[in-house]
Every structure is written in structure tokens, then in C-alpha cells.
Amino acid sequence: MNLLSTLFGFLFRIGYFGPLLMGILDSSFLILPFGNDLVVVGLVAQHHKGAPWYVLTAALGSTLGVFVLALVSRKLGEQGLRKIAGQKRYEKLRGRVRNRAGLAVAIGALAPPPFPFTTVIAAVAALDYSYWRLLSINFIARGVRFAVLAVLALRFGDSILAIARSKPFVGAMAIFIAACLALSGFSIWKWLGEPLRHKGEKSQAARTV
């Protein structure tokens, strides 16, 4: 509970940098469904005039996070991604992504969980899709998503804040955040551990030769 309050309190205090920072984490390795959505809605509900900037920084943060994820995925390649995502899931996504990569990225950026956004981005990057197209499509799609949320926050801001402050909501979010943090740790270990394992295997092979 204290961790949740500290996290969102910090993000709200740093203003426009809150959505930027959460966007980077949320679109790379952090598994926190609706994380940046909640930050944008909360900030817009409290500070109506800053709505356009919150939308812009949230979309920019998401795009920076996607760039980090794409760099790691491109380095891993298809073989590394297949190990992380699983053979069955990877092949299914690969067939969908190869011919409709741009559409897949747009849908992933717009769709709510449980759509496998990070897996789609990783698959697209591993298949050598253009970085500029990937980042541009994500930025535009995320911008649309956060703009819609900002409009809803402007219209129903007081009701949203009242719900967010209620004890049942806070308790549910505490459990939800704890589960997401555990999954995020596993996600980071999987993504960053794979290149290290590959490097170790290559070093071992070189010493053997």
C-alpha cells in the first residue's frame, strides 16, 4: 500500500514528467496494465489545463519505452524471442505480424490489456520492421488513446477521483500492483537475462575451441 502511494504520489508530483517516466516503464519491461492510463486520468482530472501536455508526454514516454524494447528484441532476434514468448505463441504472432506489422502495432497501442502489447512490439522488431515506422505508429496510436482518456477525465474527473480514493478501490489496486511488480521482475529477468545467457554461451564455446 505504501509502495503504491509512493509511486503514484511521486509521479503526480513531478507533473508532466510523470506520464513520461511511466510511459517508458509501461511500454518496455514493466508489467503494469493501465499504469500510464491511470496517471494520465489522475493528472488531467486534477489539472484540466495541462491535459494536452499530459497526453503528449505520455505518448512520448511510451514511444521511448518501445524504442528500448525494440533495441533489445532486435539484438535477440527471432530465435531469442521464440525462447521468451514460447514456440506456439511466437509462431501465431509471427504469422499475423509479418504481413500486417503496422496494423499490429497500432492495435497493440490502442487495445487495453490483456492484448500482448510488448510481445507484438518485440516480434515486429525482431522481424526487422523499420524503427521509424514502429515508433511513429506507436506515438500516434498512443496519442489517440491518451487523448480519449483525457477527454473522459475532463468530463468525469470528480467521479473518477472519488472512486480512486475509495477504500475498496485502493485495496484492490494494492493487490493488483503487487502482482504486477512480481510479474515485472520476471519480465525484466527474461528480457535482459536472455542476451547475457547468449553471451555466456558464446564465450564458453570460444574457450572450448
N, CA, C and O of each residue as an XYZ file, in Angstrom:
836
protein
N       0.827     -1.195      0.000
C       0.000      0.000      0.000
C       0.866      1.252      0.000
O       0.625      2.197     -0.751
N       1.903      1.235      0.881
C       2.815      2.378      0.925
C       3.575      2.533     -0.388
O       3.820      3.646     -0.854
N       3.942      1.397     -0.974
C       4.653      1.431     -2.255
C       3.780      2.037     -3.340
O       4.247      2.848     -4.140
N       2.510      1.643     -3.369
C       1.569      2.176     -4.354
C       1.397      3.675     -4.185
O       1.455      4.422     -5.162
N       1.186      4.123     -2.951
C       1.002      5.544     -2.675
C       2.248      6.337     -3.044
O       2.164      7.427     -3.610
N       3.410      5.766     -2.713
C       4.670      6.448     -3.014
C       4.881      6.586     -4.510
O       5.271      7.647     -4.996
N       4.620      5.500     -5.242
C       4.819      5.504     -6.690
C       3.951      6.549     -7.373
O       4.457      7.402     -8.101
N       2.637      6.482     -7.138
C       1.745      7.415     -7.815
C       1.884      8.833     -7.261
O       1.711      9.808     -7.992
N       2.196      8.945     -5.972
C       2.434     10.267     -5.407
C       3.623     10.937     -6.069
O       3.585     12.126     -6.385
N       4.685     10.158     -6.278
C       5.880     10.689     -6.943
C       5.575     11.093     -8.382
O       5.986     12.162     -8.833
N       4.852     10.233     -9.099
C       4.525     10.526    -10.497
C       3.643     11.759    -10.621
O       3.792     12.534    -11.565
N       2.729     11.947     -9.682
C       1.869     13.128     -9.710
C       2.652     14.397     -9.359
O       2.377     15.470     -9.896
N       3.621     14.270     -8.463
C       4.383     15.447     -8.035
C       5.297     15.976     -9.127
O       5.533     17.182     -9.204
N       5.812     15.100     -9.964
C       6.752     15.571    -10.994
C       6.035     16.059    -12.249
O       6.674     16.343    -13.262
N       4.718     16.155    -12.183
C       3.946     16.796    -13.247
C       4.042     16.117    -14.594
O       3.741     14.931    -14.732
N       4.467     16.884    -15.591
C       4.498     16.367    -16.958
C       5.490     15.213    -17.126
O       5.363     14.408    -18.048
N       6.480     15.138    -16.225
C       7.445     14.051    -16.313
C       6.857     12.730    -15.791
O       7.412     11.663    -16.051
N       5.736     12.799    -15.056
C       5.102     11.591    -14.549
C       4.656     10.649    -15.655
O       5.061      9.487    -15.675
N       3.819     11.133    -16.587
C       3.421     10.275    -17.715
C       4.600      9.860    -18.584
O       4.601      8.772    -19.160
N       5.616     10.739    -18.680
C       6.792     10.406    -19.483
C       7.529      9.209    -18.879
O       7.853      8.253    -19.583
N       7.792      9.269    -17.571
C       8.504      8.189    -16.908
C       7.695      6.895    -16.894
O       8.223      5.825    -17.195
N       6.412      6.995    -16.544
C       5.565      5.806    -16.524
C       5.425      5.211    -17.919
O       5.376      3.991    -18.073
N       5.361      6.063    -18.931
C       5.257      5.586    -20.309
C       6.462      4.768    -20.722
O       6.322      3.746    -21.393
N       7.661      5.216    -20.321
C       8.879      4.477    -20.651
C       8.858      3.098    -19.998
O       9.155      2.093    -20.646
N       8.509      3.055    -18.726
C       8.472      1.785    -17.993
C       7.356      0.883    -18.494
O       7.554     -0.315    -18.699
N       6.186      1.468    -18.686
C       4.998      0.696    -19.042
C       5.092      0.063    -20.427
O       4.498     -0.987    -20.673
N       5.837      0.697    -21.332
C       5.927      0.185    -22.702
C       7.200     -0.606    -22.966
O       7.448     -1.016    -24.100
N       8.003     -0.824    -21.942
C       9.221     -1.604    -22.140
C       9.140     -2.919    -21.374
O       8.733     -3.936    -21.936
N       9.521     -2.913    -20.100
C       9.584     -4.180    -19.361
C       8.632     -4.242    -18.171
O       8.391     -5.324    -17.635
N       8.094     -3.117    -17.754
C       7.222     -3.099    -16.588
C       5.831     -3.607    -16.956
O       5.196     -3.093    -17.877
N       5.367     -4.621    -16.229
C       4.023     -5.140    -16.468
C       3.070     -4.456    -15.500
O       2.904     -4.900    -14.364
N       2.447     -3.378    -15.949
C       1.513     -2.633    -15.120
C       0.341     -2.187    -15.989
O       0.277     -1.025    -16.392
N      -0.588     -3.102    -16.283
C      -1.719     -2.760    -17.137
C      -2.450     -1.525    -16.632
O      -2.728     -1.407    -15.439
N      -2.754     -0.621    -17.526
C      -3.452      0.630    -17.232
C      -2.607      1.595    -16.399
O      -3.124      2.606    -15.925
N      -1.301      1.298    -16.209
C      -0.463      2.156    -15.378
C      -0.446      3.594    -15.848
O      -0.781      4.502    -15.088
N      -0.056      3.810    -17.103
C       0.006      5.175    -17.612
C      -1.389      5.752    -17.840
O      -1.579      6.966    -17.767
N      -2.357      4.893    -18.113
C      -3.737      5.370    -18.249
C      -4.194      6.024    -16.946
O      -4.802      7.094    -16.962
N      -3.898      5.375    -15.821
C      -4.290      5.902    -14.513
C      -3.576      7.210    -14.206
O      -4.168      8.134    -13.649
N      -2.291      7.283    -14.574
C      -1.526      8.507    -14.329
C      -2.105      9.672    -15.131
O      -2.302     10.763    -14.595
N      -2.375      9.440    -16.402
C      -2.930     10.498    -17.262
C      -4.300     10.937    -16.757
O      -4.566     12.134    -16.647
N      -5.166      9.985    -16.454
C      -6.513     10.317    -15.979
C      -6.445     11.101    -14.666
O      -7.140     12.103    -14.497
N      -5.606     10.639    -13.743
C      -5.493     11.313    -12.455
C      -4.984     12.736    -12.578
O      -5.513     13.644    -11.937
N      -3.961     12.938    -13.398
C      -3.394     14.269    -13.567
C      -4.353     15.215    -14.288
O      -4.505     16.372    -13.894
N      -4.994     14.721    -15.340
C      -5.936     15.563    -16.083
C      -7.134     15.919    -15.214
O      -7.635     17.041    -15.279
N      -7.596     14.975    -14.403
C      -8.741     15.237    -13.527
C      -8.430     16.334    -12.522
O      -9.323     17.076    -12.113
N      -7.162     16.440    -12.120
C      -6.776     17.459    -11.141
C      -6.333     18.769    -11.789
O      -6.519     19.844    -11.219
N      -5.747     18.673    -12.980
C      -5.207     19.856    -13.639
C      -5.704     19.893    -15.083
O      -5.007     19.444    -15.993
N      -6.882     20.416    -15.287
C      -7.519     20.380    -16.608
C      -6.692     21.074    -17.698
O      -6.620     20.592    -18.828
N      -6.081     22.188    -17.355
C      -5.381     22.959    -18.379
C      -4.138     22.246    -18.918
O      -3.661     22.557    -20.009
N      -3.630     21.307    -18.160
C      -2.426     20.611    -18.617
C      -2.711     19.386    -19.458
O      -1.786     18.666    -19.834
N      -3.989     19.131    -19.764
C      -4.379     17.914    -20.482
C      -3.572     17.662    -21.759
O      -3.075     16.550    -21.941
N      -3.422     18.647    -22.650
C      -2.673     18.369    -23.895
C      -1.235     17.929    -23.632
O      -0.703     17.068    -24.333
N      -0.612     18.525    -22.619
C       0.781     18.193    -22.333
C       0.907     16.819    -21.690
O       1.876     16.102    -21.936
N      -0.067     16.452    -20.868
C      -0.046     15.113    -20.279
C      -0.197     14.048    -21.359
O       0.460     13.008    -21.309
N      -1.051     14.305    -22.320
C      -1.249     13.378    -23.434
C       0.037     13.256    -24.251
O       0.452     12.155    -24.612
N       0.661     14.396    -24.535
C       1.877     14.412    -25.345
C       3.025     13.682    -24.648
O       3.705     12.860    -25.262
N       3.241     13.983    -23.363
C       4.355     13.347    -22.655
C       4.110     11.849    -22.441
O       5.052     11.056    -22.458
N       2.858     11.468    -22.243
C       2.542     10.042    -22.084
C       2.834      9.287    -23.376
O       3.406      8.197    -23.346
N       2.439      9.869    -24.518
C       2.692      9.227    -25.813
C       4.190      9.171    -26.103
O       4.690      8.182    -26.639
N       4.901     10.241    -25.745
C       6.354     10.272    -25.957
C       7.051      9.241    -25.081
O       7.952      8.539    -25.539
N       6.632      9.150    -23.815
C       7.228      8.167    -22.915
C       7.012      6.753    -23.404
O       7.925      5.928    -23.356
N       5.801      6.465    -23.877
C       5.505      5.139    -24.410
C       6.404      4.828    -25.605
O       6.894      3.708    -25.745
N       6.614      5.815    -26.455
C       7.426      5.609    -27.652
C       8.888      5.361    -27.290
O       9.557      4.545    -27.924
N       9.380      6.059    -26.278
C      10.754      5.817    -25.817
C      10.881      4.409    -25.233
O      11.880      3.726    -25.458
N       9.865      3.981    -24.486
C       9.865      2.627    -23.937
C       9.859      1.577    -25.029
O      10.555      0.566    -24.933
N       9.069      1.816    -26.073
C       9.012      0.900    -27.216
C      10.374      0.837    -27.915
O      10.803     -0.225    -28.365
N      11.040      1.978    -27.997
C      12.357      2.002    -28.631
C      13.354      1.124    -27.868
O      14.124      0.381    -28.477
N      13.337      1.211    -26.537
C      14.218      0.386    -25.712
C      13.903     -1.098    -25.918
O      14.804     -1.917    -26.101
N      12.619     -1.423    -25.884
C      12.191     -2.810    -26.076
C      12.576     -3.316    -27.463
O      13.000     -4.462    -27.614
N      12.429     -2.464    -28.473
C      12.762     -2.854    -29.846
C      14.260     -3.104    -30.003
O      14.663     -4.025    -30.713
N      15.081     -2.295    -29.350
C      16.532     -2.482    -29.429
C      16.941     -3.844    -28.866
O      17.730     -4.571    -29.470
N      16.383     -4.173    -27.693
C      16.703     -5.459    -27.067
C      16.207     -6.612    -27.938
O      16.906     -7.609    -28.122
N      14.994     -6.465    -28.472
C      14.394     -7.526    -29.289
C      15.162     -7.724    -30.592
O      15.341     -8.857    -31.040
N      15.613     -6.641    -31.198
C      16.383     -6.741    -32.441
C      17.698     -7.481    -32.190
O      18.162     -8.245    -33.037
N      18.287     -7.246    -31.026
C      19.534     -7.919    -30.673
C      19.305     -9.406    -30.433
O      20.121    -10.241    -30.823
N      18.188     -9.727    -29.789
C      17.865    -11.124    -29.531
C      17.584    -11.888    -30.816
O      17.989    -13.039    -30.975
N      16.869    -11.215    -31.743
C      16.493    -11.871    -32.984
C      15.325    -12.827    -32.792
O      14.791    -12.948    -31.689
N      14.933    -13.494    -33.847
C      13.785    -14.387    -33.799
C      14.008    -15.570    -32.860
O      13.087    -15.991    -32.160
N      15.221    -16.101    -32.844
C      15.488    -17.274    -32.019
C      15.343    -16.952    -30.537
O      14.736    -17.715    -29.785
N      15.905    -15.814    -30.121
C      15.802    -15.429    -28.723
C      14.383    -15.117    -28.322
O      13.948    -15.486    -27.231
N      13.647    -14.435    -29.200
C      12.261    -14.103    -28.911
C      11.398    -15.355    -28.820
O      10.470    -15.418    -28.014
N      11.705    -16.349    -29.646
C      10.946    -17.600    -29.615
C      11.098    -18.279    -28.252
O      10.142    -18.866    -27.744
N      12.277    -18.205    -27.666
C      12.508    -18.806    -26.363
C      11.720    -18.082    -25.275
O      11.198    -18.712    -24.355
N      11.639    -16.759    -25.384
C      10.974    -15.955    -24.361
C       9.459    -16.085    -24.443
O       8.795    -16.327    -23.435
N       8.910    -15.923    -25.655
C       7.457    -15.925    -25.829
C       6.878    -17.333    -25.850
O       5.700    -17.528    -25.548
N       7.696    -18.306    -26.202
C       7.187    -19.660    -26.354
C       6.928    -19.948    -27.818
O       6.466    -19.072    -28.549
N       7.219    -21.163    -28.258
C       7.130    -21.519    -29.668
C       5.739    -21.297    -30.240
O       5.597    -20.676    -31.294
N       4.721    -21.791    -29.567
C       3.356    -21.709    -30.078
C       2.879    -20.270    -30.182
O       2.326    -19.859    -31.203
N       3.098    -19.506    -29.111
C       2.653    -18.120    -29.115
C       3.425    -17.295    -30.132
O       2.856    -16.436    -30.805
N       4.733    -17.561    -30.243
C       5.544    -16.812    -31.189
C       5.119    -17.074    -32.632
O       4.974    -16.132    -33.411
N       4.920    -18.320    -32.990
C       4.533    -18.643    -34.362
C       3.192    -18.011    -34.725
O       2.993    -17.559    -35.853
N       2.281    -17.984    -33.765
C       0.970    -17.384    -34.011
C       1.116    -15.894    -34.277
O       0.534    -15.362    -35.222
N       1.893    -15.230    -33.441
C       2.107    -13.797    -33.618
C       2.919    -13.495    -34.873
O       2.656    -12.510    -35.563
N       3.895    -14.333    -35.165
C       4.758    -14.124    -36.323
C       3.947    -14.105    -37.609
O       4.172    -13.272    -38.486
N       2.993    -15.039    -37.711
C       2.159    -15.089    -38.908
C       1.297    -13.848    -39.068
O       1.076    -13.371    -40.181
N       0.816    -13.333    -37.952
C      -0.029    -12.137    -38.007
C       0.783    -10.873    -38.261
O       0.346     -9.972    -38.977
N       1.969    -10.819    -37.665
C       2.766     -9.599    -37.703
C       3.492     -9.403    -39.023
O       3.593     -8.279    -39.514
N       4.005    -10.496    -39.610
C       4.880    -10.363    -40.773
C       4.245     -9.549    -41.904
O       4.916     -8.715    -42.512
N       2.976     -9.779    -42.187
C       2.324     -9.086    -43.297
C       1.510     -7.873    -42.880
O       1.091     -7.082    -43.726
N       1.280     -7.719    -41.567
C       0.472     -6.582    -41.108
C       1.106     -5.957    -39.874
O       0.439     -5.721    -38.867
N       2.403     -5.693    -39.970
C       3.151     -5.203    -38.808
C       2.624     -3.856    -38.320
O       2.413     -3.667    -37.122
N       2.411     -2.921    -39.246
C       1.938     -1.596    -38.863
C       0.590     -1.645    -38.171
O       0.376     -0.973    -37.162
N      -0.309     -2.433    -38.709
C      -1.639     -2.577    -38.114
C      -1.542     -3.230    -36.739
O      -2.246     -2.838    -35.808
N      -0.666     -4.228    -36.617
C      -0.499     -4.909    -35.333
C      -0.002     -3.947    -34.258
O      -0.461     -3.995    -33.117
N       0.935     -3.078    -34.622
C       1.458     -2.095    -33.669
C       0.366     -1.113    -33.261
O       0.221     -0.791    -32.082
N      -0.401     -0.638    -34.241
C      -1.470      0.315    -33.951
C      -2.521     -0.289    -33.023
O      -2.953      0.350    -32.064
N      -2.925     -1.515    -33.312
C      -3.932     -2.183    -32.474
C      -3.371     -2.402    -31.069
O      -4.070     -2.196    -30.076
N      -2.114     -2.818    -30.991
C      -1.493     -3.045    -29.690
C      -1.434     -1.776    -28.854
O      -1.646     -1.815    -27.642
N      -1.147     -0.652    -29.500
C      -1.052      0.619    -28.777
C      -2.417      1.132    -28.327
O      -2.519      1.839    -27.324
N      -3.457      0.776    -29.065
C      -4.806      1.243    -28.737
C      -5.550      0.293    -27.807
O      -6.348      0.726    -26.976
N      -5.286     -0.999    -27.949
C      -6.069     -2.006    -27.223
C      -5.683     -2.065    -25.745
O      -4.513     -1.897    -25.403
N      -6.645     -2.299    -24.883
C      -6.355     -2.464    -23.450
C      -5.853     -3.876    -23.168
O      -5.968     -4.751    -24.026
N      -5.299     -4.111    -21.981
C      -4.934     -5.478    -21.589
C      -6.165     -6.373    -21.639
O      -7.268     -5.875    -21.415
N      -6.034     -7.660    -21.919
C      -4.779     -8.437    -21.931
C      -4.114     -8.553    -23.293
O      -3.390     -9.521    -23.525
N      -4.328     -7.604    -24.208
C      -3.654     -7.668    -25.504
C      -2.142     -7.684    -25.270
O      -1.639     -6.840    -24.528
N      -1.395     -8.625    -25.884
C       0.048     -8.786    -25.619
C       0.890     -7.715    -26.314
O       1.619     -8.012    -27.261
N       0.789     -6.474    -25.846
C       1.443     -5.341    -26.493
C       2.958     -5.532    -26.610
O       3.518     -5.397    -27.699
N       3.625     -5.846    -25.486
C       5.086     -5.960    -25.528
C       5.550     -7.107    -26.426
O       6.584     -7.002    -27.086
N       4.791     -8.195    -26.451
C       5.169     -9.327    -27.305
C       5.045     -8.956    -28.777
O       5.881     -9.353    -29.589
N       4.015     -8.201    -29.126
C       3.840     -7.753    -30.512
C       4.983     -6.828    -30.917
O       5.564     -6.984    -31.991
N       5.304     -5.867    -30.059
C       6.400     -4.947    -30.355
C       7.708     -5.717    -30.520
O       8.478     -5.443    -31.440
N       7.959     -6.674    -29.637
C       9.184     -7.465    -29.713
C       9.241     -8.277    -30.998
O      10.292     -8.368    -31.633
N       8.118     -8.866    -31.384
C       8.074     -9.670    -32.607
C       8.305     -8.804    -33.840
O       9.042     -9.190    -34.747
N       7.678     -7.640    -33.871
C       7.845     -6.723    -35.007
C       9.306     -6.290    -35.124
O       9.865     -6.267    -36.221
N       9.918     -5.948    -33.994
C      11.316     -5.509    -34.010
C      12.242     -6.641    -34.430
O      13.174     -6.428    -35.204
N      11.990     -7.845    -33.921
C      12.833     -8.995    -34.263
C      12.757     -9.333    -35.742
O      13.700     -9.891    -36.304
N      11.633     -8.996    -36.378
C      11.459     -9.265    -37.804
C      11.969     -8.115    -38.673
O      11.650     -8.024    -39.859
N      12.777     -7.230    -38.052
C      13.447     -6.137    -38.776
C      12.495     -5.108    -39.369
O      12.783     -4.533    -40.419
N      11.379     -4.872    -38.718
C      10.479     -3.803    -39.160
C      11.142     -2.459    -38.895
O      11.870     -2.313    -37.913
N      10.902     -1.491    -39.745
C      11.539     -0.179    -39.641
C      11.309      0.461    -38.273
O      10.177      0.545    -37.796
N      12.400      0.912    -37.649
C      12.281      1.596    -36.361
C      11.395      2.833    -36.470
O      10.543      3.068    -35.613
N      11.595      3.627    -37.529
C      10.850      4.868    -37.673
C       9.358      4.612    -37.816
O       8.545      5.331    -37.234
N       8.998      3.607    -38.576
C       7.576      3.290    -38.716
C       6.999      2.777    -37.395
O       5.904      3.163    -36.986
N       7.749      1.913    -36.749
C       7.310      1.370    -35.466
C       7.051      2.482    -34.455
O       5.998      2.520    -33.818
N       8.015      3.381    -34.313
C       7.900      4.453    -33.324
C       6.830      5.469    -33.706
O       6.101      5.965    -32.847
N       6.740      5.775    -34.990
C       5.735      6.753    -35.438
C       4.321      6.242    -35.217
O       3.460      6.970    -34.723
N       4.087      4.991    -35.584
C       2.746      4.412    -35.418
C       2.384      4.330    -33.942
O       1.255      4.634    -33.558
N       3.333      3.922    -33.123
C       3.058      3.826    -31.682
C       2.740      5.190    -31.098
O       1.803      5.328    -30.312
N       3.519      6.202    -31.479
C       3.303      7.556    -30.947
C       1.908      8.075    -31.297
O       1.212      8.622    -30.442
N       1.508      7.903    -32.546
C       0.199      8.389    -32.981
C      -0.928      7.618    -32.294
O      -1.879      8.218    -31.795
N      -0.820      6.294    -32.268
C      -1.867      5.467    -31.662
C      -1.983      5.721    -30.164
O      -3.089      5.841    -29.638
N      -0.854      5.804    -29.479
C      -0.884      6.090    -28.050
C      -1.439      7.491    -27.791
O      -2.163      7.715    -26.821
N      -1.090      8.425    -28.670
C      -1.622      9.774    -28.521
C      -3.136      9.787    -28.601
O      -3.797     10.480    -27.827
N      -3.688      9.026    -29.531
C      -5.145      8.925    -29.657
C      -5.741      8.303    -28.399
O      -6.747      8.785    -27.877
N      -5.123      7.243    -27.920
C      -5.630      6.559    -26.718
C      -5.650      7.498    -25.510
O      -6.657      7.591    -24.809
N      -4.535      8.190    -25.270
C      -4.455      9.070    -24.110
C      -5.336     10.305    -24.276
O      -5.823     10.850    -23.285
N      -5.549     10.755    -25.513
C      -6.443     11.891    -25.748
C      -7.881     11.531    -25.375
O      -8.594     12.333    -24.772
N      -8.294     10.330    -25.735
C      -9.645      9.869    -25.379
C      -9.789      9.795    -23.861
O     -10.806     10.212    -23.308
N      -8.774      9.266    -23.195
C      -8.812      9.180    -21.739
C      -8.834     10.560    -21.098
O      -9.504     10.769    -20.087
N      -8.103     11.501    -21.685
C      -8.086     12.864    -21.154
C      -9.461     13.518    -21.264
O      -9.897     14.218    -20.350
N     -10.134     13.290    -22.375
C     -11.482     13.838    -22.553
C     -12.436     13.263    -21.507
O     -13.253     13.985    -20.937
N     -12.324     11.965    -21.261
C     -13.164     11.327    -20.237
C     -12.847     11.880    -18.855
O     -13.745     12.076    -18.036
N     -11.562     12.133    -18.595
C     -11.171     12.684    -17.297
C     -11.704     14.099    -17.118
O     -12.092     14.483    -16.014
N     -11.725     14.874    -18.198
C     -12.273     16.227    -18.134
C     -13.775     16.206    -17.864
O     -14.317     17.074    -17.179
N     -14.422     15.201    -18.416
C     -15.892     15.117    -18.279
C     -16.303     14.509    -16.948
O     -17.264     14.966    -16.329
N     -15.587     13.485    -16.501
C     -15.995     12.754    -15.300
C     -14.907     12.787    -14.223
O     -14.814     11.869    -13.408
N     -14.094     13.831    -14.216
C     -12.949     13.907    -13.317
C     -13.287     13.733    -11.847
O     -12.624     12.957    -11.157
N     -14.294     14.429    -11.349
C     -14.655     14.352     -9.929
C     -15.088     12.937     -9.540
O     -14.710     12.435     -8.481
N     -15.868     12.312    -10.385
C     -16.329     10.946    -10.101
C     -15.166      9.968    -10.104
O     -15.103      9.061     -9.274
N     -14.251     10.157    -11.040
C     -13.085      9.276    -11.129
C     -12.222      9.398     -9.879
O     -11.776      8.390     -9.331
N     -11.986     10.626     -9.426
C     -11.168     10.836     -8.239
C     -11.836     10.263     -6.999
O     -11.161      9.723     -6.122
N     -13.163     10.377     -6.920
C     -13.888      9.831     -5.770
C     -13.743      8.312     -5.713
O     -13.541      7.740     -4.642
N     -13.846      7.673     -6.863
C     -13.676      6.213     -6.917
C     -12.243      5.826     -6.555
O     -12.017      4.864     -5.822
N     -11.280      6.587     -7.078
C      -9.863      6.271     -6.841
C      -9.486      6.384     -5.368
O      -8.558      5.718     -4.908
N     -10.209      7.230     -4.625
C      -9.899      7.428     -3.208
C     -10.670      6.486     -2.297
O     -10.433      6.469     -1.089
N     -11.580      5.710     -2.848
C     -12.380      4.809     -2.023
C     -11.529      3.641     -1.529
O     -10.610      3.208     -2.224
N     -11.826      3.131     -0.343
C     -11.042      2.055      0.261
C     -11.069      0.767     -0.564
O     -10.021      0.140     -0.723
N     -12.225      0.343     -1.098
C     -12.228     -0.882     -1.916
C     -11.322     -0.774     -3.139
O     -10.619     -1.723     -3.489
N     -11.346      0.390     -3.782
C     -10.514      0.573     -4.972
C      -9.036      0.563     -4.597
O      -8.222     -0.074     -5.266
N      -8.696      1.271     -3.527
C      -7.297      1.331     -3.094
C      -6.788     -0.057     -2.708
O      -5.666     -0.427     -3.054
N      -7.617     -0.831     -1.984
C      -7.215     -2.180     -1.603
C      -7.013     -3.083     -2.799
O      -6.038     -3.832     -2.869
N      -7.945     -3.009     -3.745
C      -7.833     -3.830     -4.954
C      -6.595     -3.449     -5.753
O      -5.897     -4.319     -6.274
N      -6.322     -2.147     -5.850
C      -5.153     -1.697     -6.597
C      -3.859     -2.123     -5.922
O      -2.874     -2.414     -6.600
N      -3.849     -2.162     -4.582
C      -2.639     -2.583     -3.872
C      -2.290     -4.027     -4.229
O      -1.132     -4.348     -4.495
N      -3.297     -4.887     -4.232
C      -3.083     -6.294     -4.603
C      -2.666     -6.397     -6.066
O      -1.760     -7.154     -6.414
N      -3.331     -5.634     -6.906
C      -3.064     -5.636     -8.337
C      -1.629     -5.188     -8.619
O      -0.926     -5.811     -9.414
N      -1.196     -4.102     -7.963
C       0.146     -3.580     -8.174
C       1.203     -4.575     -7.700
O       2.227     -4.759     -8.358
N       0.952     -5.218     -6.552
C       1.906     -6.195     -6.028
C       2.116     -7.333     -7.024
O       3.247     -7.757     -7.265
N       1.017     -7.824     -7.599
C       1.111     -8.897     -8.590
C       1.855     -8.421     -9.832
O       2.667     -9.155    -10.396
N       1.575     -7.182    -10.257
C       2.224     -6.642    -11.449
C       3.724     -6.438    -11.236
O       4.520     -6.671    -12.145
N       4.108     -6.004    -10.034
C       5.528     -5.818     -9.757
C       6.274     -7.153     -9.801
O       7.397     -7.232    -10.299
N       5.637     -8.194     -9.275
C       6.257     -9.520     -9.320
C       6.431     -9.982    -10.766
O       7.483    -10.503    -11.136
N       5.396     -9.788    -11.577
C       5.481    -10.159    -12.984
C       6.491     -9.300    -13.732
O       7.154     -9.774    -14.655
N       6.608     -8.027    -13.331
C       7.565     -7.134    -13.980
C       8.989     -7.595    -13.728
O       9.829     -7.566    -14.628
N       9.260     -8.024    -12.491
C      10.590     -8.535    -12.182
C      10.926     -9.745    -13.033
O      12.044     -9.878    -13.530
N       9.948    -10.626    -13.197
C      10.154    -11.806    -14.039
C      10.359    -11.397    -15.494
O      11.202    -11.964    -16.189
N       9.577    -10.395    -15.959
C       9.696     -9.923    -17.335
C      11.080     -9.346    -17.603
O      11.692     -9.635    -18.631
N      11.572     -8.524    -16.669
C      12.893     -7.925    -16.840
C      13.972     -9.007    -16.865
O      14.896     -8.962    -17.677
N      13.838     -9.975    -15.967
C      14.807    -11.079    -15.922
C      14.819    -11.850    -17.235
O      15.886    -12.216    -17.728
N      13.647    -12.099    -17.803
C      13.556    -12.842    -19.063
C      14.190    -12.061    -20.212
O      14.966    -12.608    -20.995
N      13.846    -10.767    -20.301
C      14.322     -9.973    -21.434
C      15.823     -9.691    -21.351
O      16.548     -9.846    -22.334
N      16.280     -9.274    -20.166
C      17.681     -8.899    -20.033
C      18.571    -10.105    -19.774
O      19.762    -10.065    -20.082
N      18.023    -11.167    -19.219
C      18.813    -12.353    -18.941
C      19.155    -13.134    -20.184
O      20.205    -13.773    -20.251
N      18.268    -13.089    -21.181
C      18.488    -13.846    -22.410
C      19.759    -13.413    -23.142
O      20.548    -14.276    -23.527
N      19.995    -12.088    -23.354
C      21.249    -11.698    -24.022
C      22.475    -12.114    -23.223
O      23.490    -12.507    -23.798
N      22.383    -12.029    -21.878
C      23.523    -12.420    -21.059
C      23.811    -13.910    -21.190
O      24.967    -14.330    -21.236
N      22.735    -14.709    -21.251
C      22.916    -16.153    -21.409
C      23.542    -16.472    -22.761
O      24.418    -17.330    -22.869
N      23.073    -15.759    -23.801
C      23.644    -15.970    -25.134
C      25.129    -15.599    -25.153
O      25.950    -16.289    -25.757
N      25.451    -14.495    -24.478
C      26.841    -14.048    -24.435
C      27.695    -15.067    -23.711
O      28.816    -15.368    -24.123
N      27.141    -15.603    -22.605
C      27.867    -16.610    -21.845
C      28.098    -17.868    -22.653
O      29.172    -18.465    -22.583
N      27.090    -18.281    -23.428
C      27.213    -19.476    -24.263
C      28.276    -19.281    -25.331
O      29.050    -20.191    -25.627
N      28.306    -18.070    -25.914
C      29.310    -17.797    -26.960
C      30.711    -17.803    -26.358
O      31.649    -18.319    -26.965
N      30.852    -17.221    -25.149
C      32.162    -17.182    -24.509
C      32.641    -18.590    -24.174
O      33.818    -18.911    -24.340
N      31.722    -19.424    -23.703
C      32.045    -20.807    -23.374
C      32.481    -21.576    -24.613
O      33.439    -22.349    -24.582
N      31.741    -21.341    -25.728
C      32.081    -22.005    -26.984
C      33.448    -21.578    -27.485
O      34.207    -22.388    -28.017
N      33.759    -20.285    -27.309
C      35.059    -19.769    -27.770
C      36.197    -20.374    -26.958
O      37.248    -20.713    -27.502
N      35.977    -20.507    -25.646
C      37.031    -21.101    -24.806
C      37.228    -22.574    -25.154
O      38.344    -23.093    -25.125
N      36.117    -23.235    -25.483
C      36.208    -24.651    -25.828
C      37.023    -24.863    -27.104
O      37.827    -25.790    -27.209
N      36.783    -23.956    -28.086
C      37.523    -24.049    -29.353
C      38.993    -23.735    -29.130
O      39.780    -23.761    -30.076
